[in-house]
């Protein structure tokens, strides 16, 4: 099953294409908000995206997008676009800051993996099952003492794994992917293991069924506060917080900052925690249902 963040980024691209072609006259290229519901698991292969213009306005416009495969409706969502030129509202500082504050980082030292506060993780847990994690690199805090005992908080600096070879950077459409790439809550809350985020070597076991849990997203909301420049960003900072994991359902709150510490995006997920056999089973069988 393709990663939910990957699906979100593809939907962002579909919306961008729609507003830059069919709705070009609206002059509203910037995605402001996204709300997606994942009805069924998607699969690798062709997909049909159906776009409906729900509300076209002078300041903002909203569209409805449906992703379907083999006549199955799998993901539905609403996206609102706007033009920053047309929105002239007030801007005031709120005093918001991450608590506890993240550890400082030197981006030049991150590149050489010599930053005193962050360490490069060569592999997220179970990369053969969660192949999407191989598309990015992750630097995690070397010590968890900064979290003041709060196990439900996870910080990371991330960049695309193809940056050094191809110079690829994060763009606005990639924020959907960024907001779904982080240490999985249950595995990290259960305690450290050889496949913990701080692992400096790829886990020896690479069989997909060795991963115990699959985290299918039910809903994903994304609020883009600051579109990334067209040239992209090499680095993004992500904080992931879980407030409750109970009876196989969890919430995930995401804050994405740029190199200057400005908020780029906020995201909130509702996800299930189920056995991996639900993802690996064939369609049509009881084991394949969410």
Buried (B, 14 or more C-beta within 10 A) or exposed (E): BBBBBBBBBBBBBBBBBBBEEEBEEBBBBBBBBBBBBBBBBBBEEEBEBEBEEEEBEEEBBBBBBBBBBEEEEBBBBBBBBBBEEEEEEEEEEEEEEBEEEBBEBEEEBBBEEEBEBBBBBEBBBBBBBBEBBEBBBBBBBBEBEBBEEEEBBBBBBBBBBEBEEEEBBBBBBBBBBBBBBBBBBBBBEEEEEEBBBBBEEEBEEEEBEBBBBBBBBBEBBBBBEBBBEEEBBBBBBBBBBBEEBEEEEBBBBBBBBBEEEEBBBBBBBBBBBBBBEBBBBEEEEEEBEB
